[in-house]
């Protein structure tokens, strides 16, 4: 499938798949979306409601590594230990990921080697990227996830339901529910009614939140205590 690198509205790049008319990140701003959906509404919300020695995060759709990179940076700012697992069925080539140039767009070129380390780390193996951040990348289909009560927070960043509806079903969200610890949180850019209902069907408490630039709403789901 043909792939194009495009520049989004906030100056950051993403990968565009013309045949699907789908991007890895929002065309309204890849970095802005990551910060709003996953950092503000996910990471900081979770840290606000409880304290952690180490917070365990699962990302569904590791992709270009943008969400992992920004999470690593935020962990450094607040001195939070993070254990991060990124699941990806079709890994992005290292050369393509590095071409995104996220450290430069974020005005932290001194962190280029850290971004490279995220992508050069060995798959299926936990690697300490920085003092605060341990990364495990797993090459895996989402339906094959079997984790139980393992994570405090899930970043659900799969391709949209329009192009991959099978990733937004109750069967997938049952996997997510089981993977979360009690009180755990899942955040996603999606806001479709069918997605919200699939989450509720498996037991999540779901709330609509203001969306990132270009989207009116997003969803945050919590596993009851």
Secondary structure as UniProt FT lines:
FT   STRAND          4..7
FT   TURN            9..10
FT   STRAND          13..17
FT   TURN            18..21
FT   STRAND          22..23
FT   TURN            27..28
FT   HELIX           30..33
FT   HELIX           34..44
FT   HELIX           45..49
FT   STRAND          54..60
FT   TURN            63..64
FT   HELIX           66..78
FT   STRAND          81..88
FT   HELIX           94..99
FT   HELIX           102..105
FT   TURN            106..107
FT   HELIX           109..111
FT   HELIX           112..120
FT   STRAND          127..130
FT   TURN            131..132
FT   STRAND          133..139
FT   HELIX           142..144
FT   STRAND          151..156
FT   TURN            161..163
FT   HELIX           165..168
FT   HELIX           170..179
FT   STRAND          180..188
FT   HELIX           193..201
FT   TURN            202..203
FT   STRAND          205..210
FT   TURN            213..214
FT   STRAND          217..222
//
